[in-house]
C-alpha cells in the first residue's frame, strides 16, 4: 500500500506578522513586510493539512490579479469560478485571484517564493501576450476560517491583450469582465477578491 505524500507549504509564525504591524483587510504597499516574512530565519515548510487548522502560522499565498485597459479606457479584470480541486472551502465561489501555496518543491531561500508563484501560474493558466507586473499590497482576513491561516501577497498584472485561458479544473467559466460588471456582482466573490476589488478598483 502506497503512502500518500503530504504537501509541505511555506509558512511564517502569525506572531511575526503581528509584530510587523497587524491589519485586517488590505494593506497598500509592502513596507518591510515581505522582506522580513521571507527571511530564511523565519520561514519553514510544514504539512499543509496541519497548517490549514493552525492559526498560529500564516501560509504565504501569491494572489495574482490580471487587468486590461482597452483603448476606450474600459478596465476589465480576469475572473473565474472555483471548480474542483484546490481549497474545498472556496469551491463554487467566484475569484479574481490566481495563485497558490509555496511548496517545498520550490526550494529554499528567497527564490522559493518566486519559483512557487511562477509554478502556480504555469499550472493554472496560460497567459498570451505582453504584460507588466507589480506587487501592490497584502491581504489579511481573520474573519473567515480560510483567511485566519493565510496571508495574501497581491500581484497586479497589466495585460497588453486580454488573453488568458484555464489549464485546470479548478478554474472554470473564466474570462475578462468589465470592472463595473464585477463590482455589481461582488457578493458572489470569495472574501479575498472582495477585499482586493474594494481596495484597488472602487470608484
C-alpha positions as CSV (number, residue, x, y, z in Angstrom):
1,X,0.0,0.0,0.0
2,X,1.4,3.4,-1.1
3,X,1.6,6.2,1.4
4,X,0.2,9.5,0.0
5,X,2.8,12.1,0.0
6,X,1.9,15.1,2.3
7,X,2.5,18.5,0.7
8,X,4.6,20.8,2.8
9,X,3.9,24.5,2.4
10,X,5.8,27.7,3.3
11,X,4.6,29.3,6.5
12,X,5.6,32.1,8.9
13,X,4.6,32.5,12.5
14,X,1.5,34.6,12.9
15,X,3.2,36.4,15.8
16,X,5.8,37.6,13.3
17,X,3.2,39.1,11.1
18,X,1.6,40.8,14.1
19,X,4.9,42.2,15.2
20,X,5.3,43.9,11.8
21,X,2.0,45.7,12.1
22,X,-1.3,43.9,12.3
23,X,-4.1,44.8,9.9
24,X,-7.4,43.4,8.8
25,X,-8.3,43.6,5.1
26,X,-6.0,45.2,2.6
27,X,-2.6,46.9,3.3
28,X,-1.4,49.1,0.5
29,X,2.3,48.5,-0.4
30,X,4.7,46.2,1.4
31,X,7.0,48.3,3.6
32,X,9.2,45.8,5.4
33,X,6.6,43.1,5.5
34,X,7.7,40.8,2.6
35,X,11.4,41.2,3.1
36,X,11.0,40.1,6.8
37,X,8.4,37.5,6.2
38,X,10.6,35.8,3.5
39,X,13.7,36.0,5.6
40,X,15.1,32.4,5.8
41,X,15.3,32.6,9.6
42,X,11.5,33.0,9.8
43,X,10.1,30.7,7.1
44,X,9.6,27.0,7.3
45,X,7.8,24.2,5.4
46,X,5.1,22.5,7.4
47,X,2.5,19.8,6.4
48,X,-0.4,21.6,4.6
49,X,-3.2,19.6,6.3
50,X,-1.9,20.6,9.7
51,X,-1.4,24.3,8.7
52,X,-5.0,24.6,7.4
53,X,-6.2,24.2,11.0
54,X,-3.4,26.1,12.9
55,X,-3.9,29.9,13.1
56,X,-0.6,30.3,14.9
57,X,1.0,30.1,11.4
58,X,0.2,32.0,8.2
59,X,0.6,30.3,4.8
60,X,2.0,32.9,2.3
61,X,0.0,33.0,-0.9
62,X,0.8,34.9,-4.1
63,X,-2.6,36.3,-5.2
64,X,-2.2,37.4,-8.9
65,X,-4.8,39.8,-10.4
66,X,-4.9,40.4,-14.2
67,X,-6.1,43.7,-15.6
68,X,-6.6,45.0,-19.1
69,X,-7.4,48.6,-20.1
70,X,-8.9,48.9,-23.6
71,X,-8.2,51.8,-26.0
72,X,-11.5,53.4,-25.0
73,X,-10.5,53.4,-21.3
74,X,-12.6,50.5,-20.1
75,X,-11.0,48.4,-17.4
76,X,-11.6,44.6,-17.3
77,X,-10.4,42.0,-14.8
78,X,-9.8,38.3,-15.3
79,X,-12.3,36.4,-13.2
80,X,-13.4,32.8,-12.9
81,X,-15.4,30.4,-10.7
82,X,-13.5,27.9,-8.5
83,X,-14.2,24.4,-9.6
84,X,-12.8,21.0,-8.4
85,X,-9.5,20.8,-6.7
86,X,-7.8,23.4,-4.5
87,X,-9.3,24.8,-1.4
88,X,-12.6,23.0,-0.8
89,X,-13.9,25.8,1.3
90,X,-13.8,28.2,-1.7
91,X,-15.3,25.9,-4.3
92,X,-18.2,27.4,-6.4
93,X,-17.2,31.0,-5.4
94,X,-16.1,33.5,-8.0
95,X,-12.5,34.8,-7.8
96,X,-10.2,37.4,-9.4
97,X,-7.0,35.9,-7.8
98,X,-4.8,33.2,-9.4
99,X,-2.0,31.5,-7.4
100,X,-1.5,29.1,-4.6
101,X,0.8,27.8,-1.9
102,X,4.6,27.9,-2.0
103,X,5.6,24.3,-1.7
104,X,8.8,22.6,-0.5
105,X,9.3,21.6,-4.2
106,X,10.0,25.2,-4.9
107,X,13.3,25.1,-3.0
108,X,14.8,27.2,-0.2
109,X,15.6,30.8,0.4
110,X,14.1,34.0,-1.1
111,X,14.0,32.5,-4.6
112,X,11.4,29.9,-3.5
113,X,8.6,32.4,-3.3
114,X,9.2,33.5,-7.0
115,X,9.6,29.9,-8.1
116,X,6.3,29.0,-6.4
117,X,4.5,31.9,-7.9
118,X,5.6,31.0,-11.4
119,X,4.9,27.3,-10.9
120,X,1.4,28.0,-9.8
121,X,0.6,30.3,-12.7
122,X,2.0,27.8,-15.2
123,X,-0.1,25.0,-13.7
124,X,-3.3,27.0,-13.6
125,X,-3.4,29.3,-16.6
126,X,-1.9,30.1,-20.0
127,X,-1.0,33.8,-20.5
128,X,-0.7,35.1,-24.0
129,X,0.9,38.5,-24.9
130,X,3.0,41.1,-23.1
131,X,2.3,42.2,-19.5
132,X,3.9,44.2,-16.7
133,X,3.7,43.1,-13.0
134,X,3.9,44.9,-9.7
135,X,3.3,43.9,-6.1
136,X,0.6,46.3,-4.7
137,X,-0.2,45.1,-1.2
138,X,-1.2,42.4,1.2
139,X,-4.5,40.8,2.2
140,X,-5.2,39.5,5.7
141,X,-8.6,38.3,6.7
142,X,-9.0,36.9,10.2
143,X,-12.8,36.9,10.0
144,X,-13.0,33.6,8.0
145,X,-11.6,30.2,8.7
146,X,-9.6,30.2,5.4
147,X,-8.3,33.7,6.0
148,X,-7.1,33.0,9.5
149,X,-4.4,30.6,8.2
150,X,-3.3,32.5,5.0
151,X,-1.7,35.8,4.1
152,X,-2.0,37.0,0.6
153,X,0.6,38.9,-1.4
154,X,-1.2,40.8,-4.2
155,X,0.5,40.9,-7.6
156,X,-1.2,43.1,-10.2
157,X,-0.5,42.2,-13.9
158,X,-1.4,44.7,-16.6
159,X,-2.1,42.8,-19.8
160,X,-1.5,44.3,-23.3
161,X,-4.2,41.9,-24.6
162,X,-6.9,40.2,-22.5
163,X,-5.8,36.6,-23.4
164,X,-5.8,34.1,-20.5
165,X,-7.1,30.5,-20.7
166,X,-7.5,27.9,-17.9
167,X,-5.2,24.9,-17.6
168,X,-7.0,23.1,-14.8
169,X,-10.4,22.0,-13.5
170,X,-10.2,24.5,-10.6
171,X,-10.6,27.4,-12.9
172,X,-13.9,27.3,-14.8
173,X,-16.2,29.9,-16.5
174,X,-13.3,32.2,-16.8
175,X,-12.5,35.4,-18.9
176,X,-12.1,39.1,-18.6
177,X,-15.1,41.1,-17.5
178,X,-15.6,44.9,-17.1
179,X,-14.9,46.0,-13.6
180,X,-18.3,47.6,-13.5
181,X,-20.0,44.2,-14.0
182,X,-17.7,42.5,-11.4
183,X,-18.4,45.2,-8.8
184,X,-22.2,44.8,-9.4
185,X,-21.8,41.1,-8.5
186,X,-19.2,41.5,-5.8
187,X,-21.1,39.4,-3.2
188,X,-20.7,36.3,-5.3
189,X,-16.8,36.5,-5.0
190,X,-14.6,35.0,-2.3
191,X,-13.6,37.3,0.5
192,X,-10.1,38.0,-0.6
193,X,-11.4,39.1,-4.0
194,X,-14.0,41.3,-2.4
195,X,-11.2,42.9,-0.3
196,X,-8.9,43.5,-3.3
197,X,-11.7,44.8,-5.5
198,X,-12.8,47.3,-3.0
199,X,-9.2,48.4,-2.2
200,X,-8.0,48.6,-5.8
201,X,-10.9,49.2,-8.1
202,X,-13.7,51.1,-6.2
203,X,-14.5,54.4,-7.8
